[in-house]
């Protein structure tokens, strides 16, 4: 896995869950053991925030959604 800069991590961390983003990257099969054979991850090259929030979209995060999303990310 490549090095992720501090500025990029700050930018991504500042995005709300409702943010609309465009991601340029490559799909790869995770090298970690214990992952499903059909699991994929995105090696992000570029990320653009199109709109920071859409307050009119009914978006609810529950504990199952958060855990499911974290299992597929590093």
Kinemage of the C-alpha trace (Angstrom):
@kinemage 1
@onewidth
@group {chain A} dominant
@subgroup {mainchain}
@vectorlist {calphas} color= white
{ca unk a 1} P 0.000 0.000 0.000
{ca unk a 2} L 1.282 3.471 -0.854
{ca unk a 3} L 1.934 6.349 1.489
{ca unk a 4} L -1.025 8.620 2.209
{ca unk a 5} L -0.177 12.264 2.848
{ca unk a 6} L -1.345 14.169 5.908
{ca unk a 7} L -3.191 16.745 3.775
{ca unk a 8} L -5.148 14.059 1.938
{ca unk a 9} L -6.167 12.364 5.190
{ca unk a 10} L -7.334 15.721 6.608
{ca unk a 11} L -9.357 16.411 3.452
{ca unk a 12} L -11.037 12.992 3.418
{ca unk a 13} L -11.677 13.105 7.178
{ca unk a 14} L -13.429 16.458 6.776
{ca unk a 15} L -15.997 15.033 4.323
{ca unk a 16} L -19.436 14.321 5.722
{ca unk a 17} L -21.104 10.945 5.022
{ca unk a 18} L -23.552 12.792 2.746
{ca unk a 19} L -20.789 14.283 0.570
{ca unk a 20} L -20.930 13.571 -3.145
{ca unk a 21} L -17.452 12.617 -4.359
{ca unk a 22} L -15.837 11.444 -7.580
{ca unk a 23} L -13.043 8.916 -7.146
{ca unk a 24} L -10.362 8.075 -9.701
{ca unk a 25} L -8.645 4.806 -8.848
{ca unk a 26} L -8.165 1.117 -9.499
{ca unk a 27} L -10.155 -1.802 -8.151
{ca unk a 28} L -7.867 -4.365 -6.522
{ca unk a 29} L -8.292 -7.606 -4.606
{ca unk a 30} L -7.284 -7.053 -0.964
{ca unk a 31} L -4.072 -8.798 0.061
{ca unk a 32} L -5.294 -9.278 3.649
{ca unk a 33} L -6.219 -12.742 4.804
{ca unk a 34} L -9.728 -13.262 6.101
{ca unk a 35} L -11.348 -11.162 3.375
{ca unk a 36} L -14.044 -12.641 1.176
{ca unk a 37} L -12.721 -13.845 -2.195
{ca unk a 38} L -15.194 -11.508 -3.902
{ca unk a 39} L -14.110 -8.455 -1.878
{ca unk a 40} L -12.656 -5.497 -3.739
{ca unk a 41} L -11.074 -2.267 -2.610
{ca unk a 42} L -10.340 0.929 -4.488
{ca unk a 43} L -6.768 2.213 -4.657
{ca unk a 44} L -7.632 5.910 -4.816
{ca unk a 45} L -5.485 8.093 -7.063
{ca unk a 46} L -7.636 11.235 -6.959
{ca unk a 47} L -10.742 12.281 -5.057
{ca unk a 48} L -12.928 15.285 -5.807
{ca unk a 49} L -15.690 16.666 -3.598
{ca unk a 50} L -18.569 17.669 -5.885
{ca unk a 51} L -20.948 18.747 -3.128
{ca unk a 52} L -20.191 18.771 0.583
{ca unk a 53} L -23.701 17.902 1.770
{ca unk a 54} L -27.158 17.029 0.582
{ca unk a 55} L -29.324 17.749 3.619
{ca unk a 56} L -32.513 16.794 1.761
{ca unk a 57} L -31.374 13.195 1.198
{ca unk a 58} L -32.616 10.884 3.963
{ca unk a 59} L -29.362 9.203 4.948
{ca unk a 60} L -29.215 7.276 8.195
{ca unk a 61} L -26.084 5.601 9.521
{ca unk a 62} L -26.706 2.747 11.843
{ca unk a 63} L -24.157 0.560 13.610
{ca unk a 64} L -24.522 -2.304 11.088
{ca unk a 65} L -23.818 0.004 8.152
{ca unk a 66} L -20.750 1.485 9.818
{ca unk a 67} L -19.323 -1.945 10.708
{ca unk a 68} L -20.032 -3.282 7.216
{ca unk a 69} L -18.247 -0.326 5.622
{ca unk a 70} L -15.261 -0.589 7.970
{ca unk a 71} L -14.796 -4.285 7.195
{ca unk a 72} L -14.204 -3.439 3.542
{ca unk a 73} L -11.746 -0.603 4.179
{ca unk a 74} L -8.354 -0.328 5.728
